[in-house]
Amino acid sequence: MSPMDERADIPGLDALLAPWEGPAILLVDLDAFFASVEQLDHPGWRGKPVIVGGDADKHGVVSTCSYEARAFGVRSAMPASMARRLCPDAIWTGGSHDRYRQVSRAIMAILRDETPHVQQVSIDEAFMDVSPTRVNAEHPVAIAQRIQGRVEELGVTCSIGVGTTKSVAKIASDMDKPRGLTVCYPGGEAAFLGPLPVRTLSGVGPAAEAALTARGVRTLGEMAAADEGLLRRVFGKNGPMMRARAAGADESPVEVDDEVKSVSNEMTFARDLTERADIEAALATMGAKVGRRLRRKGLAGRTLSVRIRYDDRTTRSVQRRLDRPTDDELAYTPVLYEMLDDVWSPGIKVRLLGVGMAGFKPEDAVQEALFSDEELGGGPPAGRARDGRPALRDEGRRRGLLAATDALKDRFGESAVRFGHELRNETNTTGSSTKNPADYK
């Protein structure tokens, strides 16, 4: 049966829809999520252009915007200065992470109430496997319709794509927004995907699009039929996978317990940093956020990384292998200070910094100590470690301090406990909200 766009809003839908055989994947995409929550909480903003993003005068970007703002050409990830020119009368807000976390959790609970097979891929997106079985033969479109109704009861809306694969469901979810429900029935993948531009497919960026177009491959249908050698030259080892996606034939499953490969945090500055004290303060702030997330997830890592972007927009990264896994930022922050010497010299302007931790596999824990035996000696000046050693040497005291601050933040919010290094750059960020799901968990 040919693909179709269904409006599933009538009783007895199962009996009216064509039978569904085989896998059924939904991609639930919350419509302009941040802006929708802001309009929900501020009734006077409804029907008006709302932009959630950073300060236009501080290198800010648009996190998301309402559909009223999109009518002026405003888009996510657009520089805030451009958005302000396009829509000068828009209502601007920096956003509320706690509130977005609350609404997102409520919606994800709805999805998991429908099926345990849910893979959250961002704060406002999730895949679901609702394939019919002998135990539960409900039509996937009926499930999607019910989800839309339940989400709308919370005061926001979602668009849903339904297909036999994750890539088809993802593309379908973008077809008709807001409140869209686009369905590609089994067997209709080629007709559904074939005419679409190659850029429609996730994983095809500007460079890949240019390379494909230069070789006469402009649509997903042409990509699905393209020479395998060509796709390998464009996508490397992922060539066969991208070809399967273009044909709607990829078999990647909905991964309920998606393995966490890294935990990271980044900060973009309104004014470029030039002083080492400011840069170290930013590293300590991000290191603390990474440590808190590691403890929340029950993870400890061995591979510590620092990412830096200079004022000319070039980017460098450096990694350091620790002797054993840790989730203790009080221990690894001095190592971040040492790593800074590999990517920064006095006088260089810094636009962005990032801290990350990876290496979570149990077999990585092969050493007995994170730091050398020399750390048992006298301590450094207060607040500053030397030679990569923690300022607070006693591990028991460090763990006690971390447990106490975590408990206070859990009860009273992330701002309940603030250290001096966190305040140093507080007014020097762009104010842009992120869609990284780790920021909301």
Secondary structure, 3 states (H helix, E strand, C coil): CCCEECCCCCCCHHHHCCCCCCCCEEEEEECCHHHHHHHHHCHHHCCCCEEEECCCCCCCEEEEECHHHHCCCCCCCCEHHHHHHHCCCCEEECCCHHHHHHHHHHHHHHHHHHCCCEEEEECCEEEEECCCCCCCCCCHHHHHHHHHHHHHCCCCCEEEEEECCHHHHHHHHCCCCCCCEEECCCCCHHHHHCCCEHHHCCCCCHHHHHHHHHCCCCEHHHHHCCCHHHHHHHHHHHHHHHHHHHCCCCCCCCCCCCCCCEEEEEEEEEEEECCHHHHHHHHHHHHHHHHHHHHHHCCCEEEEEEEEEECCCCEEEEEEEEEEEECCHHHHHHHHHHHHHHHCCCCCCEEEEEEEEECCCHHHCCCCCCCCHHHHCCCCCCCCCCCCCCCCCCHHHHHHHHHHHHHHHHHHCCCCCCCHHHHHCCCCECCCCCCCHHHHC
